[in-house]
Amino acid sequence: MKEQGFKIELKCRYDEWWRYNADLMCGCFDVDDNRIGFASTASDVADVGSNLRACPEGTAANRSVTLQTPPCDHLVLYVYIIPHTLPAGNDIDASRPFEAEIRISYNGRHLRTEKRMINQWSGASIEMKVANQ
């Protein structure tokens, strides 16, 4: 079996997930901590500041974002969840954080799953160090 590298999946079941762009990027490193690669992907729905009134046609409500890396020993992962459309109201209690899930596997073997709470107003900037063990 050919070594596949890391697979990172960002998933969210929040009804208004369409209001967010999601970018994943990582540096890939060997056992001596030398950077040997870089991988990135994005799921952009609209330009920041678009303030859309509804989910754009053709945007899957339950979309996920997947990043596949080349084989490496470990990586530093950055996940950016960026609102392009802010909540409609100004009531903070009505705009509670929502959950997003990050699943990480290496060469088809599940390593870990992390759930993160995402602020509806600011989104999130997440840094994770991940080894393939």
C-alpha positions as protocol buffer text, in pm:
chain_id: "A"
residue {
  index: 1
  type: MET
  ca { x: 0 y: 0 z: 0 }
}
residue {
  index: 2
  type: LYS
  ca { x: 134 y: 340 z: -97 }
}
residue {
  index: 3
  type: GLU
  ca { x: 178 y: 587 z: 189 }
}
residue {
  index: 4
  type: GLN
  ca { x: -85 y: 861 z: 160 }
}
residue {
  index: 5
  type: GLY
  ca { x: 5 y: 1123 z: 422 }
}
residue {
  index: 6
  type: PHE
  ca { x: -235 y: 1311 z: 644 }
}
residue {
  index: 7
  type: LYS
  ca { x: -601 y: 1366 z: 568 }
}
residue {
  index: 8
  type: ILE
  ca { x: -767 y: 1652 z: 754 }
}
residue {
  index: 9
  type: GLU
  ca { x: -1143 y: 1695 z: 736 }
}
residue {
  index: 10
  type: LEU
  ca { x: -1334 y: 1998 z: 866 }
}
residue {
  index: 11
  type: LYS
  ca { x: -1705 y: 1933 z: 914 }
}
residue {
  index: 12
  type: CYS
  ca { x: -1987 y: 2138 z: 1058 }
}
residue {
  index: 13
  type: ARG
  ca { x: -2359 y: 2075 z: 1102 }
}
residue {
  index: 14
  type: TYR
  ca { x: -2452 y: 2429 z: 1198 }
}
residue {
  index: 15
  type: ASP
  ca { x: -2755 y: 2548 z: 997 }
}
residue {
  index: 16
  type: GLU
  ca { x: -2581 y: 2872 z: 900 }
}
residue {
  index: 17
  type: TRP
  ca { x: -2241 y: 2721 z: 815 }
}
residue {
  index: 18
  type: TRP
  ca { x: -2287 y: 2879 z: 472 }
}
residue {
  index: 19
  type: ARG
  ca { x: -2200 y: 3219 z: 632 }
}
residue {
  index: 20
  type: TYR
  ca { x: -1836 y: 3110 z: 670 }
}
residue {
  index: 21
  type: ASN
  ca { x: -1537 y: 3054 z: 446 }
}
residue {
  index: 22
  type: ALA
  ca { x: -1295 y: 2785 z: 562 }
}
residue {
  index: 23
  type: ASP
  ca { x: -925 y: 2764 z: 481 }
}
residue {
  index: 24
  type: LEU
  ca { x: -692 y: 2480 z: 582 }
}
residue {
  index: 25
  type: MET
  ca { x: -315 y: 2493 z: 536 }
}
residue {
  index: 26
  type: CYS
  ca { x: -18 y: 2313 z: 680 }
}
residue {
  index: 27
  type: GLY
  ca { x: 356 y: 2279 z: 672 }
}
residue {
  index: 28
  type: CYS
  ca { x: 475 y: 1919 z: 639 }
}
residue {
  index: 29
  type: PHE
  ca { x: 793 y: 1812 z: 821 }
}
residue {
  index: 30
  type: ASP
  ca { x: 1032 y: 1516 z: 829 }
}
residue {
  index: 31
  type: VAL
  ca { x: 1163 y: 1343 z: 1143 }
}
residue {
  index: 32
  type: ASP
  ca { x: 1444 y: 1601 z: 1169 }
}
residue {
  index: 33
  type: ASP
  ca { x: 1189 y: 1886 z: 1171 }
}
residue {
  index: 34
  type: ASN
  ca { x: 1283 y: 2007 z: 822 }
}
residue {
  index: 35
  type: ARG
  ca { x: 988 y: 2140 z: 623 }
}
residue {
  index: 36
  type: ILE
  ca { x: 948 y: 1914 z: 321 }
}
residue {
  index: 37
  type: GLY
  ca { x: 615 y: 2031 z: 189 }
}
residue {
  index: 38
  type: PHE
  ca { x: 312 y: 2255 z: 214 }
}
residue {
  index: 39
  type: ALA
  ca { x: -54 y: 2181 z: 149 }
}
residue {
  index: 40
  type: SER
  ca { x: -363 y: 2400 z: 148 }
}
residue {
  index: 41
  type: THR
  ca { x: -726 y: 2404 z: 45 }
}
residue {
  index: 42
  type: ALA
  ca { x: -1020 y: 2638 z: 83 }
}
residue {
  index: 43
  type: SER
  ca { x: -1397 y: 2635 z: 76 }
}
residue {
  index: 44
  type: ASP
  ca { x: -1497 y: 2992 z: 4 }
}
residue {
  index: 45
  type: VAL
  ca { x: -1866 y: 3075 z: -27 }
}
residue {
  index: 46
  type: ALA
  ca { x: -1846 y: 3454 z: -68 }
}
residue {
  index: 47
  type: ASP
  ca { x: -1615 y: 3752 z: -27 }
}
residue {
  index: 48
  type: VAL
  ca { x: -1571 y: 3873 z: 330 }
}
residue {
  index: 49
  type: GLY
  ca { x: -1821 y: 4153 z: 395 }
}
residue {
  index: 50
  type: SER
  ca { x: -2076 y: 4020 z: 146 }
}
residue {
  index: 51
  type: ASN
  ca { x: -2351 y: 4015 z: 410 }
}
residue {
  index: 52
  type: LEU
  ca { x: -2570 y: 3776 z: 214 }
}
residue {
  index: 53
  type: ARG
  ca { x: -2935 y: 3740 z: 314 }
}
residue {
  index: 54
  type: ALA
  ca { x: -2951 y: 3367 z: 243 }
}
residue {
  index: 55
  type: CYS
  ca { x: -2740 y: 3069 z: 152 }
}
residue {
  index: 56
  type: PRO
  ca { x: -2618 y: 3101 z: -208 }
}
residue {
  index: 57
  type: GLU
  ca { x: -2779 y: 2858 z: -448 }
}
residue {
  index: 58
  type: GLY
  ca { x: -2560 y: 2555 z: -504 }
}
residue {
  index: 59
  type: THR
  ca { x: -2386 y: 2577 z: -165 }
}
residue {
  index: 60
  type: ALA
  ca { x: -2430 y: 2254 z: 27 }
}
residue {
  index: 61
  type: ALA
  ca { x: -2559 y: 2322 z: 379 }
}
residue {
  index: 62
  type: ASN
  ca { x: -2344 y: 2044 z: 521 }
}
residue {
  index: 63
  type: ARG
  ca { x: -2031 y: 2105 z: 314 }
}
residue {
  index: 64
  type: SER
  ca { x: -1701 y: 1976 z: 443 }
}
residue {
  index: 65
  type: VAL
  ca { x: -1343 y: 2073 z: 364 }
}
residue {
  index: 66
  type: THR
  ca { x: -1075 y: 1808 z: 312 }
}
residue {
  index: 67
  type: LEU
  ca { x: -698 y: 1855 z: 295 }
}
residue {
  index: 68
  type: GLN
  ca { x: -466 y: 1573 z: 183 }
}
residue {
  index: 69
  type: THR
  ca { x: -92 y: 1606 z: 244 }
}
residue {
  index: 70
  type: PRO
  ca { x: 206 y: 1424 z: 101 }
}
residue {
  index: 71
  type: PRO
  ca { x: 369 y: 1164 z: 329 }
}
residue {
  index: 72
  type: CYS
  ca { x: 554 y: 1328 z: 619 }
}
residue {
  index: 73
  type: ASP
  ca { x: 642 y: 1270 z: 984 }
}
residue {
  index: 74
  type: HIS
  ca { x: 441 y: 1557 z: 1134 }
}
residue {
  index: 75
  type: LEU
  ca { x: 273 y: 1881 z: 1043 }
}
residue {
  index: 76
  type: VAL
  ca { x: 164 y: 2217 z: 1173 }
}
residue {
  index: 77
  type: LEU
  ca { x: -197 y: 2276 z: 1073 }
}
residue {
  index: 78
  type: TYR
  ca { x: -378 y: 2607 z: 1052 }
}
residue {
  index: 79
  type: VAL
  ca { x: -757 y: 2619 z: 1026 }
}
residue {
  index: 80
  type: TYR
  ca { x: -924 y: 2952 z: 954 }
}
residue {
  index: 81
  type: ILE
  ca { x: -1302 y: 2989 z: 975 }
}
residue {
  index: 82
  type: ILE
  ca { x: -1388 y: 3335 z: 849 }
}
residue {
  index: 83
  type: PRO
  ca { x: -1737 y: 3489 z: 851 }
}
residue {
  index: 84
  type: HIS
  ca { x: -1832 y: 3663 z: 528 }
}
residue {
  index: 85
  type: THR
  ca { x: -2183 y: 3734 z: 659 }
}
residue {
  index: 86
  type: LEU
  ca { x: -2239 y: 3827 z: 1023 }
}
residue {
  index: 87
  type: PRO
  ca { x: -2543 y: 3720 z: 1227 }
}
residue {
  index: 88
  type: ALA
  ca { x: -2856 y: 3915 z: 1136 }
}
residue {
  index: 89
  type: GLY
  ca { x: -2931 y: 4036 z: 1489 }
}
residue {
  index: 90
  type: ASN
  ca { x: -2724 y: 4210 z: 1753 }
}
residue {
  index: 91
  type: ASP
  ca { x: -2837 y: 3989 z: 2043 }
}
residue {
  index: 92
  type: ILE
  ca { x: -2529 y: 3803 z: 2167 }
}
residue {
  index: 93
  type: ASP
  ca { x: -2740 y: 3536 z: 2345 }
}
residue {
  index: 94
  type: ALA
  ca { x: -2911 y: 3456 z: 2014 }
}
residue {
  index: 95
  type: SER
  ca { x: -2573 y: 3411 z: 1844 }
}
residue {
  index: 96
  type: ARG
  ca { x: -2409 y: 3146 z: 2058 }
}
residue {
  index: 97
  type: PRO
  ca { x: -2096 y: 2965 z: 1937 }
}
residue {
  index: 98
  type: PHE
  ca { x: -2144 y: 2664 z: 1712 }
}
residue {
  index: 99
  type: GLU
  ca { x: -1946 y: 2342 z: 1687 }
}
residue {
  index: 100
  type: ALA
  ca { x: -1704 y: 2241 z: 1412 }
}
residue {
  index: 101
  type: GLU
  ca { x: -1522 y: 1909 z: 1398 }
}
residue {
  index: 102
  type: ILE
  ca { x: -1168 y: 1842 z: 1278 }
}
residue {
  index: 103
  type: ARG
  ca { x: -1087 y: 1478 z: 1193 }
}
residue {
  index: 104
  type: ILE
  ca { x: -728 y: 1377 z: 1133 }
}
residue {
  index: 105
  type: SER
  ca { x: -602 y: 1050 z: 988 }
}
residue {
  index: 106
  type: TYR
  ca { x: -270 y: 928 z: 851 }
}
residue {
  index: 107
  type: ASN
  ca { x: -238 y: 671 z: 574 }
}
residue {
  index: 108
  type: GLY
  ca { x: -601 y: 574 z: 635 }
}
residue {
  index: 109
  type: ARG
  ca { x: -560 y: 530 z: 1013 }
}
residue {
  index: 110
  type: HIS
  ca { x: -769 y: 761 z: 1233 }
}
residue {
  index: 111
  type: LEU
  ca { x: -548 y: 963 z: 1469 }
}
residue {
  index: 112
  type: ARG
  ca { x: -787 y: 1201 z: 1642 }
}
residue {
  index: 113
  type: THR
  ca { x: -1103 y: 1404 z: 1628 }
}
residue {
  index: 114
  type: GLU
  ca { x: -1134 y: 1747 z: 1787 }
}
residue {
  index: 115
  type: LYS
  ca { x: -1447 y: 1951 z: 1833 }
}
residue {
  index: 116
  type: ARG
  ca { x: -1410 y: 2327 z: 1854 }
}
residue {
  index: 117
  type: MET
  ca { x: -1660 y: 2596 z: 1944 }
}
residue {
  index: 118
  type: ILE
  ca { x: -1669 y: 2874 z: 1684 }
}
residue {
  index: 119
  type: ASN
  ca { x: -1766 y: 3231 z: 1764 }
}
residue {
  index: 120
  type: GLN
  ca { x: -2033 y: 3348 z: 1517 }
}
residue {
  index: 121
  type: TRP
  ca { x: -1890 y: 3700 z: 1503 }
}
residue {
  index: 122
  type: SER
  ca { x: -1517 y: 3640 z: 1476 }
}
residue {
  index: 123
  type: GLY
  ca { x: -1491 y: 3285 z: 1342 }
}
residue {
  index: 124
  type: ALA
  ca { x: -1176 y: 3100 z: 1445 }
}
residue {
  index: 125
  type: SER
  ca { x: -804 y: 3073 z: 1394 }
}
residue {
  index: 126
  type: ILE
  ca { x: -677 y: 2733 z: 1507 }
}
residue {
  index: 127
  type: GLU
  ca { x: -319 y: 2603 z: 1514 }
}
residue {
  index: 128
  type: MET
  ca { x: -252 y: 2233 z: 1574 }
}
residue {
  index: 129
  type: LYS
  ca { x: 68 y: 2029 z: 1576 }
}
residue {
  index: 130
  type: VAL
  ca { x: 5 y: 1672 z: 1463 }
}
residue {
  index: 131
  type: ALA
  ca { x: 237 y: 1370 z: 1446 }
}
residue {
  index: 132
  type: ASN
  ca { x: 160 y: 1057 z: 1247 }
}
residue {
  index: 133
  type: GLN
  ca { x: 180 y: 832 z: 1553 }
}
